[in-house]
Amino acid sequence: MDTKEILKKVRKIEIKTRRLSDAVFGGEYHSTFKGRGMTFSEVRQYQYGDDIRAIDWNVTARYNEPYVKVFEEERELTMLLMVDVSGSEFFGTNQQFKRDTATEIAATLAFSAIQNNDKVGLMLFSDQVELYIPPKKGKSHVLRIIRELIEFKPESKQTNINEALKFLSNVMKKKAIVFLLSDFMDDDYEQTLKIAGRKHDVTGIKVFDKHDEEIPNLGIVPMKDAETEQVQLINTSSKKIRTNYKANALRLNDYYKKTFNISGAGTISTRVDEDYVKKLLGYFKHKGN
């Protein structure tokens, strides 16, 4: 894809997602997440009625009279978009690839953030962190994020959500609103998600295709694993093969939902041919209540 084509695609996504973000998410996104964090502002002398739990004992000892810590609501939020760019994201049997839908959702969320004067950052991951753009404000920054989402070519095709979450905990020291976009064809990330969930407000957004869950009966067909690139002849007429395929998809989906739930993180699932706007809006409304 040449530069002209990329810019055209960025513009197209900007027009579509900005309209969605303006009309729908500005207020919802902010009312959902605002006021979640409190930052230390100053110390002042204790006044009758102050919460004794706010007493700063060090300052109190120094001046021999009670002082309290004053906290204020964090007005600015920091959003981090963690987007899976492994091989399985370049799959789609209806309208578009999973990665295209993930890009649109990420762009919509990014515009919602800058509309509210918040910072937004990006992490692209496979089985390693492929790219990290630290959170910043501004439209030009968001357009850079969209450009990377469109044109970035990962070194690896494998997936390791655990590694991405480890990187998140190492790099984001302050509380952030984290959206993790993937098809979640991976497991063994429970511990790192629990650690991330204690510090950050995490939401998993599962973007999937209907054939991630079921193989149609097409007879014997060559199938390529998008992550290992191995090609095998698969007899899709076999009921056992179709049942095992579906059982594995259900197992991974169950793991995703349970793991996020016990980590105090939220989940959204949207198929590429579904309206993700309704899903996001419903989630924000529910979370804000």
N, C-alpha and C positions, 0 to 999 in steps of 0.2 A: 504494500500500500504506500503510494507516494504521499508527500507532505500535503499536497492540494486535497487529495482524497481524505486524508486523516482530518484536516481542518473542516472539511465539508461534513464529515461524520460527527465531529465534536459539536459543530454548530447545530446539527439536526437534533442531537441528544440534548444540547443546552436548551433549545426552544421547547422541546417536548417536556423535559423534566423540570425546567424552571416554571413552566405554566402549572404543572402539577404541584410543585412545591409552594408556589405563591397561593394557589387557590385552596390547597388542602392542608399542607403540613405545617406552615409557619406557626400558627397558634397551637395546633395539636402537639407538635413536637416539643414546643417550649413549655406549655403547661404541664406536659408529662414529666419533663426532666428538670425544670427550673426549681431551685430551692432545695435540691437534694443535698447540697454540700454547704458546710459552714466554714469560713476561714477566720483565723485569729486576726483581730483588728488592733486592739490596744489594751492596756490595763488602766483602770481608774479606781478611785477610792470606793470602798464598799458603801452601799446605800441601803437603808432599811427596805426589805422586801426582795433584795437580790438573792439569787439561788446560791446557797453556800457551796454547792459543788463547783461553782465557777471561781472560787477563791484561789488566787495565785499565792501559794504558801512561801515561795522563795522571795517574792517582792514584799509580802506581808512581814516576813522575818527581818528583811533589810530595813524597812521603815517603821517597824514596830506598831503598825496599824493595818487593818485588813484592806487588801486590794483584790479586785476581781478582774478576770479576763473577759474582754468584750469580743464577741464573735459577730460576724455579719454574713448574711447570705451571699453565696457566690453568685455574682451577676453574670459571669462569663462561664460558658461550658466549653469543654474540649471534647470533640468527637473523633474517634478513630474508626476508619473503615478497614476491616481485615477481609481481603477478598482472595478466595481460592482460585489459582490460575493453573491447576494441574490438568492433565490430559482429559480427564472425564468431563471437564467443563465445556470442552469443544464437542458437545454432543447435543443433538436436537432432532426430533422427528416431526416437529410441528412448528411452523413459522420461523423459529430462530433457535440459536444455540443457547444453552444455559448461561454461558458467559455473557451473551448480549443482554439477557434479562437482568443478570447480576449487575452489569454496568449501568443500566438504566436506574435500578433501585439505588445503587450507591450514589449516582449523580443527583438523584432527587433528594436524598438525605443530605448530601454535601451542600446543595443550594439552600435547604432548610436551615442548615447551620449558619451559613454566612448571612442569610437574611436576618438572623437574630444576633449578628455580630459575634458569633462564636468561632472558635478555631476548629479546623478540620484537618486530619492527617490520613495517610493511606499506607497500608501494608499489603503487599502482594506476596502470597506464599504458595509453595508446592510442598515438597518434603523438606524445604528450607525456606528461609525468608529471602525472596527474590528481589524485593524492592521495599524501601521504607522512606516515606516522605513525612518529616515531622509536622505536627499540626501548626497551621498558620491561618490568618484571616485573609479575606479578599477574593474577589471574583477571578483574577488572573491565576491565583493559586488553585482554585477549584477547576478552572479550565485545564490546568496542567495535570491535575488528578484524573480528569476525564480522558485526556489524551493518553495517559499511561494505561488506563483501563482498556482503551481501545487497541493500542498498538504494541503493548509490552509483550515480548516473547520470552517465556521462562526458560531457564536452563534445564530444569527437570520436569518430568511429566507425572511424577509420583505425588502422593498426598501424605502429609503428616501434620495434623491439627495440633498435636501435642507440642511440636517444635515452635509453631506460630504463637501459641499461648505462653510458652516459656519466654519468648522474645518480648511479648507484650508486657509481662511482669517485670522484665529487666529494664525496659526502655521507658515505660510510662510510670513515673513516680507519683504524679498527682492523679486524683480520681478523674476518670474519663467515661464518656458514653461510648460504648464499644458495640459496633455491629459486625458480626462475623458471618460473611456470606459464603456458602459452600453447598455442595450436594450431600455433604456429610457421609460420603462413602468411606468412612474411616471409623476406627474406635480407639480405645486406650488413651483417652485424653481427660478422663474423669478428675484425676488429681490436680492437673494444671488448671483445669477450668474452675475447680473449687477455690484455688488460690486467687485466680483472676477475679472471680465472682465476689470475693470478700472485699476487694479494693475498688473494683470498677462496676459500673452498671452495664451488664453484658446482655446482648440479645443475639440469638442465633437466627439467621434467615436462611432457611433451606430452599434452594431453587432446584427443581427437579423436572424431569421429563417423564411422561407416562410410561415409557418403555424402560425407565430405570427400575420399575417395579414389576413389570410383566413382559415376557417375550411372546410375540405373536407366533402362531403355528404357521411356519413358512417352509417346512421340510428341512433338508440338510443345507445349511448356509455357512459360508466362511465368516467368522466373527473376529474382530481385532480388539484386543484390550487397549483402550486409549492410554493407559498409564504404563503398561509394560511393552506395548506394541507387538505382542505375540498374536499370531493369527491361528485360529483353530477351526476345524469343521465341527459345527454343532448341529445335532439333530433336534431341531425345535419341535418336531412332531412328538418327541418323547415327553409323556406327561410327567415323568419323574424329573427330567431336566427343568421343565417349566415350573414345577412345584418347588424344587430346590432353589431356583433363581428367585422366585417370589419370597420364599422363606428367609433367604439371606437379606433381601431388601427390607423386609419387615423387621428383621433382627436389628439392622443398622438404624432404622427409623425409630425403633423402640429405645435403643441405646441413646440416640440423640436426644429424644424428648425427656427420658428419665434423668440422664446426666445433667442436662441444663436445669431441669426442675430441682434436683437435689443441691445444685450449686447456687440456687437463688437467681438463676438467669432466665430470661424470657425466650420464647420460641415463636417463630412465624414459619409456615410452610406454604410455598406457592409454586404451582406447576407453571411451566413456561407459557401455556395457553390460557392461564387464568389471569384475572385482573388483580395485579399485585397492589394497586392503589387501595382497593377495598380492604385487603388483608392488613396493610400497614395502618390504615386509618382505624380499623376495628381494634387493632392491637394497642395503638396509642390511647384510644378512648378508654379501653379496659384498664390499661396500666395507670392512667391518670386518675382513675376513681379510687 
